[in-house]
């Protein structure tokens, strides 16, 4: 059972549709953290982690704002449970920050 399945609170409707993709992102994150960092500069080791975090947040953001496939309740649930980066997603709603990659 993954950490996403054990959030402790009852997940809103639609959680089952986004859960497999979010678990895939979590697995990629674990692989990026455990990846060897020999021969890389200090900051290069965190680049894949930031990219995966961006992709996961962008996935949920687009499901809610662009495709309108998830509810506001599920969107807020993901932010409250820190499944996605809420601050980054808030910036994407502002003009000029549409392609911001990290804070």
Sine and cosine of phi, psi and omega as CSV:
sin_phi,cos_phi,sin_psi,cos_psi,sin_omega,cos_omega
0.00,0.00,0.79,-0.61,-0.05,-1.00
-0.99,0.16,0.22,-0.98,0.03,-1.00
-0.90,0.44,-0.51,0.86,0.02,-1.00
-0.94,0.35,-0.50,0.87,0.02,-1.00
-0.98,0.19,-0.33,0.94,-0.04,-1.00
-0.96,-0.28,0.63,0.78,-0.05,-1.00
-0.92,0.39,-0.30,0.95,0.08,-1.00
1.00,-0.02,-0.36,0.93,0.02,-1.00
-0.92,-0.40,0.39,-0.92,0.01,-1.00
-0.95,0.32,0.82,-0.57,-0.04,-1.00
-0.98,0.20,0.58,-0.82,0.02,-1.00
-0.95,0.31,0.14,-0.99,0.01,-1.00
-0.88,0.48,0.62,-0.78,-0.01,-1.00
0.99,-0.12,-0.15,0.99,-0.02,-1.00
-0.88,0.47,-0.60,0.80,-0.02,-1.00
-0.91,0.42,-0.42,0.91,-0.01,-1.00
-0.98,0.21,-0.54,0.84,-0.03,-1.00
-1.00,-0.08,-0.29,0.96,-0.07,-1.00
-0.85,0.53,-0.72,0.69,-0.01,-1.00
-0.87,0.49,-0.63,0.77,0.00,-1.00
-0.94,0.34,-0.65,0.76,0.03,-1.00
-0.91,0.42,-0.59,0.81,0.07,-1.00
-0.92,0.40,-0.59,0.81,0.06,-1.00
-0.89,0.46,-0.67,0.74,0.04,-1.00
-0.90,0.43,-0.63,0.78,0.03,-1.00
-0.90,0.43,-0.64,0.77,0.03,-1.00
-0.91,0.41,-0.67,0.75,0.06,-1.00
-0.89,0.46,-0.59,0.81,0.01,-1.00
-0.91,0.41,-0.69,0.72,0.04,-1.00
-0.88,0.48,-0.67,0.74,0.02,-1.00
-0.89,0.45,-0.64,0.77,0.00,-1.00
-0.92,0.38,-0.61,0.80,0.01,-1.00
-0.93,0.36,-0.64,0.77,-0.04,-1.00
-0.99,0.10,-0.09,1.00,-0.01,-1.00
-0.90,0.45,0.57,-0.82,0.02,-1.00
-0.91,0.42,0.65,-0.76,-0.01,-1.00
-0.91,-0.42,0.30,0.95,0.03,-1.00
-0.94,0.34,0.71,-0.71,0.03,-1.00
0.99,0.12,0.03,1.00,0.02,-1.00
-0.96,-0.29,0.46,-0.89,0.11,-0.99
-0.95,0.31,0.29,-0.96,-0.09,-1.00
-0.83,0.55,-0.69,0.72,-0.06,-1.00
-0.98,0.22,-0.41,0.91,0.01,-1.00
-0.91,0.41,-0.43,0.90,-0.02,-1.00
-0.94,0.33,-0.41,0.91,-0.03,-1.00
-1.00,-0.06,-0.19,0.98,-0.03,-1.00
-0.84,0.54,-0.73,0.68,0.00,-1.00
-0.89,0.45,-0.55,0.83,0.00,-1.00
-0.92,0.40,-0.70,0.72,0.04,-1.00
-0.90,0.44,-0.63,0.77,-0.01,-1.00
-0.91,0.42,-0.68,0.73,0.01,-1.00
-0.91,0.41,-0.66,0.75,0.04,-1.00
-0.88,0.48,-0.67,0.74,0.04,-1.00
-0.88,0.48,-0.74,0.68,-0.04,-1.00
-0.89,0.45,-0.64,0.76,0.00,-1.00
-0.92,0.40,-0.70,0.71,0.02,-1.00
-0.91,0.41,-0.65,0.76,-0.01,-1.00
-0.91,0.42,-0.58,0.82,0.03,-1.00
-0.86,0.50,-0.78,0.63,-0.01,-1.00
-0.92,0.39,-0.64,0.77,0.02,-1.00
-0.86,0.52,-0.73,0.68,-0.02,-1.00
-0.94,0.35,-0.56,0.83,0.07,-1.00
-0.88,0.47,-0.57,0.82,-0.04,-1.00
-1.00,0.06,-0.79,0.61,-0.14,-0.99
-1.00,0.08,-0.59,0.81,-0.08,-1.00
-1.00,-0.06,-0.82,0.57,-0.08,-1.00
-1.00,0.04,-0.34,0.94,-0.01,-1.00
0.82,0.58,0.72,0.70,-0.02,-1.00
-0.99,-0.14,-0.25,0.97,0.04,-1.00
-0.85,-0.52,0.34,-0.94,-0.04,-1.00
-1.00,0.06,0.27,-0.96,0.07,-1.00
-0.88,0.48,-0.60,0.80,0.00,-1.00
-0.88,0.48,-0.70,0.71,0.02,-1.00
-0.93,0.36,-0.64,0.77,0.04,-1.00
-0.86,0.50,-0.75,0.66,0.02,-1.00
-0.91,0.41,-0.58,0.81,0.04,-1.00
-0.87,0.49,-0.70,0.72,0.01,-1.00
-0.89,0.45,-0.60,0.80,0.02,-1.00
-0.95,0.31,-0.71,0.71,-0.01,-1.00
-0.89,0.46,-0.62,0.78,-0.02,-1.00
-0.99,0.11,0.03,1.00,0.02,-1.00
0.87,0.50,0.57,0.82,0.12,-0.99
-0.96,0.27,-0.57,0.82,0.01,-1.00
-0.80,-0.60,0.21,-0.98,-0.02,-1.00
-1.00,0.04,0.98,-0.19,-0.05,-1.00
-0.92,0.40,-0.60,0.80,0.01,-1.00
-0.91,0.41,-0.66,0.75,0.03,-1.00
-0.90,0.43,-0.67,0.74,0.00,-1.00
-0.92,0.39,-0.54,0.84,0.05,-1.00
-0.92,0.40,-0.61,0.80,0.03,-1.00
-0.92,0.40,-0.58,0.81,-0.01,-1.00
-0.89,0.46,-0.40,0.92,0.01,-1.00
-0.98,0.22,-0.29,0.96,-0.03,-1.00
-1.00,0.07,0.57,-0.82,0.01,-1.00
-0.90,0.44,0.70,-0.72,0.03,-1.00
1.00,-0.06,-0.20,0.98,-0.03,-1.00
-0.93,-0.37,0.29,0.96,-0.12,-0.99
-0.86,0.51,-0.50,0.87,-0.07,-1.00
-0.90,-0.44,0.38,0.92,0.06,-1.00
-0.88,0.47,0.73,-0.68,-0.09,-1.00
-0.99,-0.13,-0.47,0.88,0.02,-1.00
-0.29,-0.96,0.27,-0.96,0.03,-1.00
-0.95,-0.32,0.00,0.00,0.00,0.00
